[in-house]
Amino acid sequence: MARIGPLSLDEPAIREAAYQPTPRRPADR
């Protein structure tokens, strides 16, 4: 569906990033 360059959503790192649209901030506990 959403392929980023040679990588696809099948990658574990890409999937984790997709599940977390916003980065976890230390102050955003």
CHARMM-style PDB file with segment names, atoms N, HN, CA, C and O in Angstrom:
ATOM      1  N   MET     1       0.845  -1.198   0.000  1.00  0.00      PROA
ATOM      2  CA  MET     1       0.000   0.000   0.000  1.00  0.00      PROA
ATOM      3  C   MET     1       0.883   1.252   0.000  1.00  0.00      PROA
ATOM      4  O   MET     1       0.872   2.044  -0.942  1.00  0.00      PROA
ATOM      5  N   ALA     2       1.640   1.402   1.076  1.00  0.00      PROA
ATOM      6  HN  ALA     2       1.648   0.759   1.842  1.00  0.00      PROA
ATOM      7  CA  ALA     2       2.543   2.560   1.161  1.00  0.00      PROA
ATOM      8  C   ALA     2       3.982   2.072   1.163  1.00  0.00      PROA
ATOM      9  O   ALA     2       4.515   1.668   2.196  1.00  0.00      PROA
ATOM     10  N   ARG     3       4.602   2.116  -0.011  1.00  0.00      PROA
ATOM     11  HN  ARG     3       4.169   2.445  -0.850  1.00  0.00      PROA
ATOM     12  CA  ARG     3       5.982   1.629  -0.094  1.00  0.00      PROA
ATOM     13  C   ARG     3       6.947   2.797  -0.089  1.00  0.00      PROA
ATOM     14  O   ARG     3       6.845   3.711  -0.907  1.00  0.00      PROA
ATOM     15  N   ILE     4       7.890   2.754   0.846  1.00  0.00      PROA
ATOM     16  HN  ILE     4       7.974   2.011   1.510  1.00  0.00      PROA
ATOM     17  CA  ILE     4       8.874   3.845   0.941  1.00  0.00      PROA
ATOM     18  C   ILE     4      10.182   3.385   0.312  1.00  0.00      PROA
ATOM     19  O   ILE     4      10.967   2.676   0.942  1.00  0.00      PROA
ATOM     20  N   GLY     5      10.411   3.788  -0.925  1.00  0.00      PROA
ATOM     21  HN  GLY     5       9.773   4.363  -1.437  1.00  0.00      PROA
ATOM     22  CA  GLY     5      11.629   3.386  -1.623  1.00  0.00      PROA
ATOM     23  C   GLY     5      11.688   1.872  -1.734  1.00  0.00      PROA
ATOM     24  O   GLY     5      10.672   1.229  -1.998  1.00  0.00      PROA
ATOM     25  N   PRO     6      12.870   1.294  -1.534  1.00  0.00      PROA
ATOM     26  CA  PRO     6      13.047  -0.157  -1.626  1.00  0.00      PROA
ATOM     27  C   PRO     6      12.410  -0.876  -0.433  1.00  0.00      PROA
ATOM     28  O   PRO     6      12.207  -2.090  -0.464  1.00  0.00      PROA
ATOM     29  N   LEU     7      12.105  -0.123   0.597  1.00  0.00      PROA
ATOM     30  HN  LEU     7      12.270   0.863   0.622  1.00  0.00      PROA
ATOM     31  CA  LEU     7      11.504  -0.723   1.789  1.00  0.00      PROA
ATOM     32  C   LEU     7       9.992  -0.687   1.699  1.00  0.00      PROA
ATOM     33  O   LEU     7       9.420   0.191   1.053  1.00  0.00      PROA
ATOM     34  N   SER     8       9.353  -1.635   2.345  1.00  0.00      PROA
ATOM     35  HN  SER     8       9.818  -2.348   2.870  1.00  0.00      PROA
ATOM     36  CA  SER     8       7.891  -1.672   2.351  1.00  0.00      PROA
ATOM     37  C   SER     8       7.392  -1.793   3.787  1.00  0.00      PROA
ATOM     38  O   SER     8       8.194  -1.928   4.711  1.00  0.00      PROA
ATOM     39  N   LEU     9       6.080  -1.746   3.982  1.00  0.00      PROA
ATOM     40  HN  LEU     9       5.429  -1.636   3.231  1.00  0.00      PROA
ATOM     41  CA  LEU     9       5.528  -1.840   5.333  1.00  0.00      PROA
ATOM     42  C   LEU     9       5.787  -3.203   5.942  1.00  0.00      PROA
ATOM     43  O   LEU     9       5.477  -3.441   7.110  1.00  0.00      PROA
ATOM     44  N   ASP    10       6.353  -4.094   5.149  1.00  0.00      PROA
ATOM     45  HN  ASP    10       6.605  -3.901   4.200  1.00  0.00      PROA
ATOM     46  CA  ASP    10       6.635  -5.431   5.658  1.00  0.00      PROA
ATOM     47  C   ASP    10       7.826  -5.406   6.621  1.00  0.00      PROA
ATOM     48  O   ASP    10       8.043  -6.345   7.388  1.00  0.00      PROA
ATOM     49  N   GLU    11       8.587  -4.321   6.567  1.00  0.00      PROA
ATOM     50  HN  GLU    11       8.411  -3.558   5.944  1.00  0.00      PROA
ATOM     51  CA  GLU    11       9.747  -4.203   7.455  1.00  0.00      PROA
ATOM     52  C   GLU    11       9.282  -3.932   8.883  1.00  0.00      PROA
ATOM     53  O   GLU    11       8.358  -3.143   9.081  1.00  0.00      PROA
ATOM     54  N   PRO    12       9.896  -4.561   9.880  1.00  0.00      PROA
ATOM     55  CA  PRO    12       9.508  -4.375  11.285  1.00  0.00      PROA
ATOM     56  C   PRO    12       9.691  -2.933  11.730  1.00  0.00      PROA
ATOM     57  O   PRO    12       8.863  -2.392  12.462  1.00  0.00      PROA
ATOM     58  N   ALA    13      10.773  -2.314  11.288  1.00  0.00      PROA
ATOM     59  HN  ALA    13      11.446  -2.753  10.692  1.00  0.00      PROA
ATOM     60  CA  ALA    13      11.043  -0.927  11.687  1.00  0.00      PROA
ATOM     61  C   ALA    13      10.001   0.005  11.076  1.00  0.00      PROA
ATOM     62  O   ALA    13       9.523   0.930  11.733  1.00  0.00      PROA
ATOM     63  N   ILE    14       9.654  -0.244   9.815  1.00  0.00      PROA
ATOM     64  HN  ILE    14      10.042  -0.995   9.281  1.00  0.00      PROA
ATOM     65  CA  ILE    14       8.668   0.599   9.143  1.00  0.00      PROA
ATOM     66  C   ILE    14       7.297   0.399   9.785  1.00  0.00      PROA
ATOM     67  O   ILE    14       6.533   1.350   9.947  1.00  0.00      PROA
ATOM     68  N   ARG    15       6.994  -0.850  10.149  1.00  0.00      PROA
ATOM     69  HN  ARG    15       7.615  -1.623  10.018  1.00  0.00      PROA
ATOM     70  CA  ARG    15       5.683  -1.132  10.766  1.00  0.00      PROA
ATOM     71  C   ARG    15       5.584  -0.433  12.116  1.00  0.00      PROA
ATOM     72  O   ARG    15       4.538   0.115  12.461  1.00  0.00      PROA
ATOM     73  N   GLU    16       6.672  -0.453  12.876  1.00  0.00      PROA
ATOM     74  HN  GLU    16       7.522  -0.899  12.596  1.00  0.00      PROA
ATOM     75  CA  GLU    16       6.647   0.211  14.193  1.00  0.00      PROA
ATOM     76  C   GLU    16       6.442   1.713  14.017  1.00  0.00      PROA
ATOM     77  O   GLU    16       5.714   2.343  14.783  1.00  0.00      PROA
ATOM     78  N   ALA    17       7.093   2.279  12.999  1.00  0.00      PROA
ATOM     79  HN  ALA    17       7.685   1.767  12.377  1.00  0.00      PROA
ATOM     80  CA  ALA    17       6.965   3.713  12.756  1.00  0.00      PROA
ATOM     81  C   ALA    17       5.537   4.042  12.321  1.00  0.00      PROA
ATOM     82  O   ALA    17       5.002   5.098  12.660  1.00  0.00      PROA
ATOM     83  N   ALA    18       4.931   3.135  11.572  1.00  0.00      PROA
ATOM     84  HN  ALA    18       5.365   2.277  11.295  1.00  0.00      PROA
ATOM     85  CA  ALA    18       3.560   3.359  11.100  1.00  0.00      PROA
ATOM     86  C   ALA    18       2.583   3.316  12.272  1.00  0.00      PROA
ATOM     87  O   ALA    18       1.602   4.058  12.305  1.00  0.00      PROA
ATOM     88  N   TYR    19       2.868   2.432  13.238  1.00  0.00      PROA
ATOM     89  HN  TYR    19       3.665   1.829  13.211  1.00  0.00      PROA
ATOM     90  CA  TYR    19       1.975   2.339  14.396  1.00  0.00      PROA
ATOM     91  C   TYR    19       2.145   3.559  15.301  1.00  0.00      PROA
ATOM     92  O   TYR    19       1.227   3.924  16.036  1.00  0.00      PROA
ATOM     93  N   GLN    20       3.324   4.191  15.247  1.00  0.00      PROA
ATOM     94  HN  GLN    20       4.070   3.895  14.650  1.00  0.00      PROA
ATOM     95  CA  GLN    20       3.575   5.378  16.076  1.00  0.00      PROA
ATOM     96  C   GLN    20       3.784   6.592  15.176  1.00  0.00      PROA
ATOM     97  O   GLN    20       4.917   6.911  14.814  1.00  0.00      PROA
ATOM     98  N   PRO    21       2.686   7.274  14.813  1.00  0.00      PROA
ATOM     99  CA  PRO    21       2.779   8.440  13.928  1.00  0.00      PROA
ATOM    100  C   PRO    21       3.557   9.577  14.577  1.00  0.00      PROA
ATOM    101  O   PRO    21       4.192  10.378  13.891  1.00  0.00      PROA
ATOM    102  N   THR    22       3.501   9.639  15.910  1.00  0.00      PROA
ATOM    103  HN  THR    22       2.985   8.988  16.466  1.00  0.00      PROA
ATOM    104  CA  THR    22       4.208  10.711  16.618  1.00  0.00      PROA
ATOM    105  C   THR    22       5.306  10.120  17.481  1.00  0.00      PROA
ATOM    106  O   THR    22       5.089   9.112  18.153  1.00  0.00      PROA
ATOM    107  N   PRO    23       6.479  10.732  17.472  1.00  0.00      PROA
ATOM    108  CA  PRO    23       7.595  10.234  18.273  1.00  0.00      PROA
ATOM    109  C   PRO    23       7.314  10.368  19.768  1.00  0.00      PROA
ATOM    110  O   PRO    23       6.708  11.346  20.207  1.00  0.00      PROA
ATOM    111  N   ARG    24       7.755   9.386  20.539  1.00  0.00      PROA
ATOM    112  HN  ARG    24       8.247   8.592  20.182  1.00  0.00      PROA
ATOM    113  CA  ARG    24       7.495   9.432  21.989  1.00  0.00      PROA
ATOM    114  C   ARG    24       8.441  10.424  22.643  1.00  0.00      PROA
ATOM    115  O   ARG    24       9.657  10.233  22.646  1.00  0.00      PROA
ATOM    116  N   ARG    25       7.875  11.474  23.190  1.00  0.00      PROA
ATOM    117  HN  ARG    25       6.888  11.629  23.188  1.00  0.00      PROA
ATOM    118  CA  ARG    25       8.719  12.477  23.848  1.00  0.00      PROA
ATOM    119  C   ARG    25       8.857  12.156  25.337  1.00  0.00      PROA
ATOM    120  O   ARG    25       7.930  11.622  25.946  1.00  0.00      PROA
ATOM    121  N   PRO    26      10.001  12.476  25.916  1.00  0.00      PROA
ATOM    122  CA  PRO    26      10.256  12.196  27.337  1.00  0.00      PROA
ATOM    123  C   PRO    26       9.287  12.958  28.239  1.00  0.00      PROA
ATOM    124  O   PRO    26       8.966  12.511  29.340  1.00  0.00      PROA
ATOM    125  N   ALA    27       8.827  14.111  27.760  1.00  0.00      PROA
ATOM    126  HN  ALA    27       9.088  14.474  26.866  1.00  0.00      PROA
ATOM    127  CA  ALA    27       7.915  14.929  28.573  1.00  0.00      PROA
ATOM    128  C   ALA    27       6.459  14.531  28.296  1.00  0.00      PROA
ATOM    129  O   ALA    27       5.546  14.976  28.991  1.00  0.00      PROA
ATOM    130  N   ASP    28       6.254  13.691  27.277  1.00  0.00      PROA
ATOM    131  HN  ASP    28       6.996  13.330  26.712  1.00  0.00      PROA
ATOM    132  CA  ASP    28       4.892  13.295  26.921  1.00  0.00      PROA
ATOM    133  C   ASP    28       4.570  11.921  27.516  1.00  0.00      PROA
ATOM    134  O   ASP    28       4.076  11.025  26.831  1.00  0.00      PROA
ATOM    135  N   ARG    29       4.862  11.786  28.797  1.00  0.00      PROA
ATOM    136  HN  ARG    29       5.263  12.514  29.354  1.00  0.00      PROA
ATOM    137  CA  ARG    29       4.649  10.477  29.441  1.00  0.00      PROA
ATOM    138  C   ARG    29       3.171  10.190  29.535  1.00  0.00      PROA
ATOM    139  OT1 ARG    29       2.778   9.140  30.044  1.00  0.00      PROA
TER     140      ARG     29
END
